[in-house]
Amino acid sequence: MDVQHFERITAFIEARLTPLFDEATGSDHGFAMDDTSRALRALRNSVLEASAVKGLIEKRESAEPAVRRVIDQSVEHHWDVLRGIARQWEDHADFRHEFKHHAWELDHHHAAAGA
């Protein structure tokens, strides 16, 4: 699992959400205080929070084994959050097969590709 996985899935989700916030399309979703706007802001905040793992991944290499396990669990959790959101658009042309995989499966595929 690396930062690029998170960058790709976050970019995919953001590309689905951003038009919903675009005032140029006449949408007031995301900017108002109605339930739809609040839900859109909450979803976007969840995506941004779950994608903020760069620092964790960078610290993993030098971390003690116990801390490394906690980092791994945290990164896997954040990936699962993003994966669950991205899979709502599984039929979209830009959906990547990697978005279906669990974190440990991505590690396995990455290791196999490097072998």
C-alpha positions in Angstrom: 0.0 0.0 0.0 1.5 3.3 -1.0 0.5 6.9 -1.3 -0.2 6.6 -5.0 -3.1 4.2 -4.3 -4.6 6.9 -2.0 -4.0 9.6 -4.5 -5.7 7.7 -7.3 -8.8 6.7 -5.3 -9.1 10.2 -3.8 -8.9 11.8 -7.3 -11.6 9.4 -8.6 -14.0 10.3 -5.7 -13.2 14.0 -5.9 -14.0 13.9 -9.6 -17.4 12.5 -8.8 -18.1 15.0 -6.0 -16.7 18.2 -7.3 -19.4 18.8 -9.9 -22.0 18.6 -7.2 -20.5 21.7 -5.6 -20.2 23.7 -8.8 -22.3 26.9 -8.6 -21.7 27.3 -12.3 -24.1 24.4 -13.0 -26.8 26.1 -10.9 -26.2 23.8 -8.0 -26.5 25.1 -4.5 -25.7 21.7 -3.0 -22.9 21.8 -0.6 -23.2 25.5 0.0 -26.7 25.7 1.7 -27.9 24.4 5.0 -30.3 21.8 3.6 -29.8 18.1 4.4 -28.4 17.4 0.9 -25.8 20.1 1.2 -24.8 19.0 4.7 -24.5 15.3 3.5 -22.3 16.4 0.6 -20.0 18.4 2.9 -19.8 15.5 5.3 -19.0 13.0 2.5 -16.3 15.3 1.2 -14.8 15.8 4.6 -14.8 12.0 5.2 -13.0 11.5 1.9 -10.4 14.2 2.7 -9.8 12.8 6.2 -9.5 9.2 5.0 -7.0 10.2 2.2 -4.6 12.0 4.6 -2.3 9.1 5.2 0.9 10.3 3.5 2.6 11.1 6.9 1.6 7.7 8.3 3.0 5.8 5.4 6.2 7.8 5.5 6.7 7.1 9.2 6.0 3.4 8.8 9.5 2.5 7.6 11.3 3.8 10.7 8.6 2.9 13.2 9.0 0.2 15.9 7.1 -3.0 15.1 4.3 -2.3 17.5 3.8 1.2 16.1 4.1 -0.2 12.5 1.1 -2.6 13.2 -1.0 0.4 14.4 0.0 2.4 11.3 -0.9 -0.6 9.1 -4.3 -0.9 10.8 -5.0 2.8 10.4 -4.0 2.9 6.7 -6.1 -0.2 6.0 -9.1 1.4 7.7 -8.7 4.6 5.7 -8.4 2.6 2.5 -11.6 0.7 3.4 -13.5 4.0 3.9 -12.4 5.3 0.5 -12.9 1.9 -1.2 -16.5 1.8 0.1 -17.2 5.3 -1.2 -15.5 4.7 -4.6 -17.4 1.4 -5.1 -20.7 3.5 -5.4 -19.4 4.4 -8.9 -18.2 0.9 -9.8 -19.9 1.1 -13.1 -18.2 4.4 -14.0 -15.7 4.3 -16.9 -12.9 5.8 -14.7 -13.3 3.2 -11.9 -10.1 1.2 -11.5 -10.1 -2.4 -10.6 -7.7 -1.7 -7.7 -10.5 0.2 -5.9 -12.2 -3.2 -5.3 -9.2 -4.6 -3.5 -8.6 -4.7 0.2 -5.3 -3.1 1.4 -3.6 -6.4 1.9 -4.5 -7.5 -1.6 -2.9 -4.4 -3.0 0.3 -5.2 -1.2 0.2 -8.7 -2.7 -0.4 -7.5 -6.2 2.3 -4.8 -5.8 4.8 -7.4 -4.6 3.9 -9.8 -7.4 4.3 -7.1 -10.0 7.8 -6.3 -8.6 8.9 -9.9 -8.7 
